[in-house]
Amino acid sequence: MRLLAAAVCALLLAACAAAGPKGNKQEAARINTQLGIDYARNGQLQLAEEKLQRALEQDSSNALTYAALAFVYQQRGEAAPAERNYRRSLSLNPDDSQVRNNFGAFLCGRGKNAEGVEYFLQAVRDRRYTTPEVAWTNAGVCFRTQDPDKAEGYLREALRINPGFPDALSQMIALSVQKQDYLRARAFVQRYEQSGAPASPQVLWQAAQAESALGDWDAARKYQIRLKREFPDSEEAAMMLKTYQNDER
């Protein structure tokens, strides 16, 4: 799930990072926020937190700072402060649909599916939100186990907006295999491949399962070989080997 916009070049920002007079505190906070985002994107979470906390000391009304801090805590597995900062960000800027999407993903990851999907739906109702297919796909992922039919409806909305969106196509493959609708899974595998998206172990394994169920052993073997060659250390490759061993017994 996509999180946070790209930051400006850290070296350029560092040249402006020194605290100025009181009237320049908001600009200093903006610079520290962008530095914090840049550190977070590079996995330097401690440095990111330090810059973001400094930004809040300079300006406690910047919604983006709270959203970035929420992301840092989320990456560290600290759910309570992550949720608190997401909610603070949205209280300051309730119209930020990217943050709505990110918070919805966070909530679904915590098992709060209904509340998470509500944030996705708020995002897609915003005409200014430029990637509604992402939020629709996230909603489908959130409900795929709990309510497969509802999940399918969300995923189809994503594909109506962007018919070649790889994330939605891969989820439709998984959902079709889950429902044992293997012909439809095959069709979505073909669409996924036509989209130009790179192969993933999940798609290759699900494609192999679908072709095996449909009795096309040559096609199934092709996907199995690719899975073993391209993703030998993946969980899906391990499941494939286990399946073979069970079949041999």
Residue, then its C-alpha position, 0 to 999 in steps of 0.5 A: m500500500r502506498l505511503l507518503a509523497a516523495a521528499v525534496c532533496a535532503l541536501l538542498l533542504a539541509a542548507c535551509a534547516a537552521a532555525g531562523p527568527k520566530g516568524n520563520k518557524q513554520e518554514a523551519a518546520r516545513i523543512n524538518t518535515q520534508l527531511g523527516i519524510d526523506y529519512a523515513r523513505n530511506g529506512q532511517l526511522q530514528l533520524a526521521e522521528e527526530k526531525l519530525q518531533r523537531a518540526l512539531e516543536q516549531d509548528s504543531s499545526n502541520a498535518l503532514t508532520y503528524a502523517a509522516l510521524a504516524f508512518v514512522y511509528q507504523q514502520r516500527g510496529e508502534a500501533a498506538p502512537a501511529e494511530r494517534n498521529y494519523r487521527r491528529s493529522l486528519s483532524l487538522n486536514p480532514d480533506d487529505s485523501q492520501v492520508r485517508n487511504n494510508f490510515g485506512a490501510f493501517l486500520c485494516g492491518r490492525g483488524k479494524n476492517a469496517e473503519g478502515v474501509e470507510y476511510f477508503l470510501q471517503a478517499v474515493r469520493d474526493r474528486r481531487y484524489t488522483t489514485p482512487e484505484v489504489a483505495w478501491t484495491n485496498a478496500g478489496v484487500c481488506f475484505r477479501t477474507q471477511d466478505p469475498d463478494k464485497a471485496e470483488g465489488y471493490l476490486r472491480e471498481a478499481l479496474r473500472i477506473n484503471p483496467g490495467f492496474p496490476d495490484a487490482l488484477s493480482q488481487m482478482i487472481a487471488l480472489s478467483v483462486q480462493k473461490q475456485d473459479y479457475l477459468r476466471a483466474r486464468a483470464f486475470v493472469q493473462r490481463y496481469e501479464q498484458s499489463g507489463a507488471p513484473a512477475s510476483p511469486q504470488v501471481l506465479w503460484q496462483a497461476a500454477q494452481a489455476e492451470s493445474a485445476l484446469g488440467d493444463w499441466d504444461a502451463a502449470r509446469k511453466y509457472q512452477i518452473r518460473l516460480k522456482r527459478e525467479f523466486p527460489d526463497s519465497e514462501e510460495a516456492a516453499m508451498m509448491l515444493k511441499t505440495y509436490q512432496n504431498d502429491e508424491r506420497 
